[in-house]
């Protein structure tokens, strides 16, 4: 069992930056690939990116590639989402996810094994 708690959301102006954190419980954190999704009102949950269990490999969705960076610290059981050059269309609830897999690609919203509760990110124009 893995429990995930996101933090770091808030209100930021366009072109600004924000870093989200996701703290995981459980001693098997390092065995899971971790991902981030987001969901805007009235829209489907969208894949943002994912990172391998070791942190050495990442994969990003096209809409955030070059602006967002995922990293992890297995000693702290934490995964991060650094968001730069934010746009109003990045406004959404951001969710952390864990998946027992070695494969990094555009995960579907039904593929993660565990989810966090989400944190709101609002980007003003």
N, C-alpha and C positions, 0 to 999 in steps of 0.2 A: 504494500500500500504506500502510495506517495501523496502527500498533501502539499499543495502549492498556494502560495500567498504572494500576490503582486503588490507593488507599491511604486510610488514615484510619479503617478499621473497628476494632471493638473491643467491649468490654462496657460498657454504660451502664444506669443505673437508669431505670425508667419515669418519664415526664415530663421526662427529660433531653434533651440535644441532642448531636448529632454532625455533623461535616462530612466528607464524603467528597470526595476529589479523584481526578481521572482525567487523567493526563498522556498526551498523544498525541505520537507521532513523525511526521515527515513534514511537508513544507512546504505541504500542501493542507488542513491542519486546518480553516482558516476556511471552506472550501467545503462542509463536512459539517454536517448537523444532527446533534446529539448526544442520546443518550437514556440513561436508567437503567432497568434491570429488576432484579427480585429473585426469588429462588427459595428457598422454605422446604423443608425435608425432606419428601419425599413429595408435593410439590405442583408444579404446572406453573410455568414461568417467567412472572412477572407484570410487566406494564408499570407503571412508576412515573411517568415523565414524559419530556418531550423539550424541546429548545430549538433555535431556528433558528440558521442559520449566523452571523447577525449578533448574536444574543443578544437581539434585541428582542421576540421572541415565544416563549411557552412553552405547554405543554399538559400537564396532570397527570391521573393516574388518580384515580378518585373516592376511593379509600381513603386517599390522602395529601394531597388538595387542602386547602389552608389550613394544612398543617403542614410540608410540604416545599417547598423552593425550589431551582430549578436556575439556575445562572448559568455564564458562561464568560468566559475571558480569552484572546482570540485571540493576544495578544502573547506569552503564556506557554504557548500550546498546551494549555490546561487547562480542564476543565469541573468544576463543583462540584455537590454535592448537600448542601444544608443541611437537616438533619432536626431538627425541634423537636417537643416534646410526644410523645416516642416512647412506643410501647406495646409490650407483649410480643409482640403479633401482627406487629410490624414486624421481628421476628427472621428473618433470612434471609442468604443470600449475595447481595451487591449487585454487579451487573454494569454496566459502562459500555459503550455501543454507539455506533457511528458509522454514519450512513446518508446516502447521496448523494441527498437529496430536499429539496424546499422545503415539503413537506406535514407539518403537525403534527396528529396525531390519535393515537388509541390504537393504536400500532404492535403488530403481531403479532410473536411471538418469532422468526419466520423472515424478518423483513423487514430487520433491520440488515445492513450489509455487513461490519462488523468488530466484534469483541467483545474486552473485556478478560478477565483471568483470574478476576476476582471478588475481593471482600473480605467477610469475615464481620462481620455486625453482630448482636450479641446484646443484647436488652433484658430485664433482669430485673425481676420484679414486686416 
